[in-house]
């Protein structure tokens, strides 16, 4: 399981379709809203 850096929810990276890439690392999100918030300023979130 991965942790959504925006809300802290656990996300199953095997089935999640909501994700972003930072460098070589894939970041998984619980919903498009969290992804959008992260994508605006990734430096605000601990990954």
HELIX and SHEET records of a PDB file:
HELIX    1   1 UNK A   32  UNK A   40  1                                   9    
HELIX    2   2 UNK A   42  UNK A   44  5                                   3    
SHEET    1   A 2 UNK A   2  UNK A   3  0                                        
SHEET    2   A 2 UNK A  10  UNK A  11 -1                                        
SHEET    1   B 2 UNK A  19  UNK A  22  0                                        
SHEET    2   B 2 UNK A  25  UNK A  28 -1                                        
END                                                                             
